[in-house]
Amino acid sequence: MNIRFDGRVAVVTGAGQGLGQSHALGLAARGAKVVVNDLGVDGAPSASALETVSMIEARGGEAIANGANVADYAQVEAMIGEALAAWGRVDIVVNNAGILRDQSFAKMDDVKFSQVIDVHLKGAFNCSRAAWPYMRGQNYGRIVMTTSSSGLYGNFGQANYAAAKLGQIGLMNTMVIEGEKYGIRVNCISPIAKTAMTEGLMESEALDLFHPDDVTTGVLALCSEDAPNRMILSAGAGCFAATRLYETQGIYLDYEQRSPETVLASLPEILSDKGQAEIANGPMQTLKFVGLAADAQGIELGSASWGPKG
């Protein structure tokens, strides 16, 4: 299988340098026409975006530079309009744009929190929302969110960043449900890259193992026609892994047993991984609990019962 993007149009945000530039170059190398988005001065494309476009063109590809602020929906809508005017469609959106405003939670202010949420989470929403009706109309779309280990597991000084990154997973989960019948697949990439954080944790020899191209390899897989759906793919240093959200089977407590003391005493059973499973949507969790309670009380529910028992 040779993954190609001939005839496809991709929008990559934050593509002037780093991971975004690598994603844009990787898509273009395999035939995609690319909108290289990177915010410059007064809404103009950054010099880095123009340089990325020049790199793509020098290698025989097609690209246009765009300076939309992803936190501003009107600018994003105009960016999608540019792609449509140039090439008539939008097939791929890679939500890569981001900023850092690190501060310990005790000192975090509203401005720093909102700035990061606006670019990472609202930006991903804006770009996906602007492309969505065109993807639905053509019954095809691939959207890649960029999450982070900080969002999945936490990191000191990054409450704003972590909230935005985990928020993208929640956004993905609902978009998957609503987009599936229109041929739209939505996934998350969780890059492991050379950053200020890793510089403090690793020797230079270890940091030399990290290359943007290794993350792009995963992004290109998530952009392909045969992409999975609703996957969180971690990628870095040539390593690839999936992060999954599981829910334990849980327990049922009779009315007389229901107390905070009993819940704490029952934690070993609640935490047991026996019978744990992935939950595909919110209602599925509700049905699981209804089934668990009904089984405990001997109530027949038929089709409302959930999943494996025990």
C-alpha positions in Angstrom: 0.0 0.0 0.0 1.4 3.4 -1.0 -0.3 6.3 0.7 -0.9 9.2 -1.7 -2.9 12.4 -1.5 -3.2 13.3 -5.2 -6.3 15.4 -5.8 -6.6 16.1 -2.1 -6.5 19.5 -0.5 -5.1 19.9 3.0 -5.1 22.8 5.5 -2.3 22.7 8.1 -2.3 25.3 10.9 0.8 26.5 12.6 2.7 25.2 9.5 5.5 27.8 9.4 8.0 25.8 11.3 8.5 22.8 13.5 5.9 20.0 13.4 3.4 22.0 11.3 6.0 22.6 8.6 6.9 19.0 8.6 3.3 18.0 8.2 2.8 20.4 5.3 5.9 19.2 3.5 5.0 15.5 4.1 1.5 16.0 2.7 2.7 17.9 -0.3 5.4 15.3 -1.0 2.7 12.7 -1.4 0.6 14.8 -3.8 -1.6 17.0 -1.6 -2.2 20.7 -2.4 -1.6 22.5 0.9 -2.8 25.6 2.7 0.2 26.6 4.9 -1.3 28.6 7.8 0.9 30.6 10.1 0.0 33.9 11.7 2.1 36.8 10.7 1.6 40.6 11.3 -1.9 42.1 10.7 -3.3 38.9 9.4 -0.6 38.4 6.8 1.1 35.0 6.5 4.3 34.8 8.5 7.7 34.8 6.7 8.0 31.2 7.8 4.7 30.3 6.1 6.0 31.8 2.9 9.2 29.9 3.2 7.3 26.6 3.7 5.4 27.4 0.5 8.6 28.0 -1.4 10.0 24.7 -0.1 6.9 22.9 -1.4 7.0 24.6 -4.7 10.7 24.0 -5.1 9.9 20.3 -4.8 7.2 20.4 -7.4 4.2 20.7 -5.2 1.4 23.3 -4.9 0.7 25.4 -1.8 -0.6 28.8 -0.7 0.3 30.7 2.4 -2.3 32.0 4.8 -2.1 34.1 7.9 -5.4 33.5 9.6 -5.7 33.7 13.4 -7.3 30.3 14.2 -9.0 31.8 17.2 -11.0 34.1 14.9 -13.7 32.3 13.1 -14.2 34.9 10.4 -10.5 34.7 9.4 -10.7 30.9 9.4 -13.8 30.9 7.3 -11.9 33.1 4.8 -8.9 30.7 4.9 -11.2 27.8 3.9 -12.7 30.0 1.2 -9.2 30.5 -0.2 -8.6 26.8 -0.4 -12.0 26.4 -2.2 -11.2 29.2 -4.6 -7.8 27.8 -5.5 -8.7 24.1 -5.7 -12.4 23.6 -5.2 -12.4 21.3 -2.2 -11.0 20.7 1.3 -10.2 17.1 2.3 -7.8 17.3 5.2 -7.5 19.6 8.2 -4.5 19.2 10.6 -5.1 21.3 13.7 -1.5 21.9 14.8 -1.4 25.6 15.7 -0.6 26.3 19.3 1.0 28.6 21.9 2.4 28.2 25.4 1.7 30.4 28.4 3.1 28.3 31.2 2.4 29.2 34.8 1.8 27.2 38.0 -1.9 26.7 38.7 -1.7 28.9 41.8 -0.4 31.8 39.7 -2.4 31.1 36.5 -4.5 34.1 35.5 -7.5 34.4 33.3 -5.6 35.9 30.4 -3.0 33.2 30.1 -5.7 30.5 30.5 -7.9 32.0 27.9 -5.1 32.7 25.4 -4.1 29.0 25.3 -7.7 27.7 25.2 -8.5 30.1 22.3 -5.7 29.0 20.1 -5.6 25.3 20.8 -9.2 24.3 21.5 -11.2 27.1 20.0 -8.8 27.1 17.0 -9.3 23.4 16.4 -13.1 23.9 16.7 -13.0 26.9 14.3 -10.9 25.2 11.6 -12.9 21.9 11.8 -16.2 23.7 11.8 -15.4 25.9 8.8 -14.4 22.8 6.7 -17.1 20.5 8.0 -20.0 21.4 5.6 -17.7 20.9 2.6 -16.5 17.6 3.9 -20.1 16.5 4.5 -21.1 17.6 1.0 -18.3 15.6 -0.6 -18.8 12.6 1.8 -15.1 12.6 2.7 -12.9 14.3 5.3 -9.9 13.7 7.5 -9.4 15.8 10.6 -6.4 15.5 12.9 -6.4 17.1 16.3 -3.1 17.6 18.2 -3.4 16.5 21.8 -0.5 16.1 24.3 0.8 14.0 27.1 0.2 17.1 29.3 -3.5 16.8 28.5 -3.6 13.1 28.9 -1.5 12.8 32.1 -0.8 16.4 33.3 2.4 18.4 33.6 3.4 21.1 36.1 2.8 24.6 35.0 0.5 23.7 32.1 -3.1 23.7 33.5 -4.2 25.9 30.5 -2.4 23.8 27.9 -3.5 20.5 29.5 -7.1 21.6 29.6 -7.0 22.7 25.9 -5.3 19.5 24.8 -7.7 17.1 26.6 -10.6 19.2 25.3 -9.5 18.3 21.8 -10.1 14.7 22.6 -13.6 15.4 23.8 -14.2 17.4 20.6 -12.9 14.5 18.6 -15.2 12.0 20.3 -18.4 13.9 19.3 -17.2 14.8 15.8 -16.5 11.1 15.2 -20.1 10.2 16.0 -21.6 13.0 13.9 -19.2 12.7 11.0 -19.0 9.0 10.5 -22.0 8.7 8.1 -20.5 11.4 6.0 -17.2 9.7 5.5 -15.4 12.1 7.9 -12.8 10.5 10.2 -11.4 12.4 13.1 -8.3 11.4 15.1 -5.7 12.8 17.5 -2.0 12.8 17.3 0.0 13.1 20.5 3.5 14.3 19.5 6.5 13.4 21.6 9.1 16.0 20.5 12.1 17.9 21.5 10.8 20.7 23.8 11.9 22.9 26.7 10.3 20.3 29.0 12.2 17.3 27.6 15.4 19.3 27.5 15.3 19.4 31.3 14.6 15.7 31.5 17.0 14.1 29.0 20.6 14.1 27.9 21.3 15.7 24.5 21.9 12.2 23.1 18.4 11.2 23.9 17.0 14.5 22.6 18.7 13.8 19.3 16.4 10.8 18.8 13.4 13.2 18.3 12.7 14.4 14.8 9.5 16.2 13.5 9.3 13.7 10.6 8.7 10.9 13.0 5.5 12.6 14.2 4.5 13.5 10.6 4.7 9.8 9.8 1.8 9.2 12.2 -0.1 12.3 11.0 0.1 11.1 7.4 -1.4 7.8 8.4 -4.3 9.6 10.2 -4.9 11.7 7.0 -5.0 8.7 4.7 -8.1 7.1 3.1 -7.6 4.1 5.3 -7.2 6.1 8.5 -8.7 4.8 11.7 -11.4 6.7 13.5 -11.3 8.1 17.0 -7.7 7.1 17.7 -5.3 8.8 19.9 -1.9 8.0 18.3 1.2 8.9 20.3 4.3 9.3 18.0 7.9 10.2 18.5 11.5 9.0 18.1 10.3 6.3 15.8 7.9 4.9 18.4 4.1 4.7 18.0 1.4 3.8 20.6 -2.3 4.1 21.1 -3.9 5.8 24.1 -7.3 4.4 25.1 -9.9 5.5 27.6 -11.3 2.5 29.5 -14.0 2.3 32.1 -14.1 -0.5 34.6 -17.1 -2.8 34.9 -17.9 -1.2 38.3 -20.2 -2.5 41.0 -23.8 -2.1 42.1 -24.7 -1.1 45.7 -28.1 -1.8 47.2 -29.9 1.2 48.5 -29.0 0.4 52.1 -25.3 0.1 51.2 -25.1 3.5 49.4 -22.8 5.7 51.5 -19.5 7.4 50.9 -17.9 5.0 53.4 -19.0 2.0 51.3 -17.8 3.6 48.1 -14.3 4.1 49.6 -14.3 0.5 51.1 -15.3 -0.8 47.7 -12.5 0.9 45.7 -10.6 -2.4 45.1 -13.7 -3.7 43.3 -14.5 -0.5 41.5 -10.9 -0.2 40.3 -10.7 -3.9 39.2 -9.9 -4.2 35.5 -11.9 -7.4 35.1 -14.6 -6.7 32.5 -13.3 -3.2 31.7 -14.0 -1.9 28.2 -13.9 1.1 25.9 -17.0 3.3 25.9 -17.9 4.4 22.4 -20.3 7.2 23.4 -22.0 8.8 26.4 -25.3 6.9 26.1 -23.3 3.7 26.1 -22.1 4.4 29.7 -25.7 5.2 30.8 -26.9 1.8 29.3 -24.0 0.1 31.1 -25.1 1.5 34.4 -28.7 0.7 33.8 -27.8 -2.9 32.8 -25.6 -3.3 35.9 -28.3 -2.1 38.2 -31.1 -4.1 36.5 -29.0 -7.3 36.6 -28.4 -6.8 40.3 -32.1 -6.4 40.9 -33.3 -9.2 38.6 -35.0 -6.8 36.1 -35.2 -7.9 32.5 -34.4 -5.1 30.1 -33.7 -7.0 26.9 -32.0 -4.7 24.4 -31.1 -2.2 27.0 -28.6 -4.5 28.7 -24.9 -3.7 28.2 -21.9 -5.6 27.1 -20.0 -8.4 28.8 -20.8 -9.4 32.3 -18.3 -10.2 35.0 
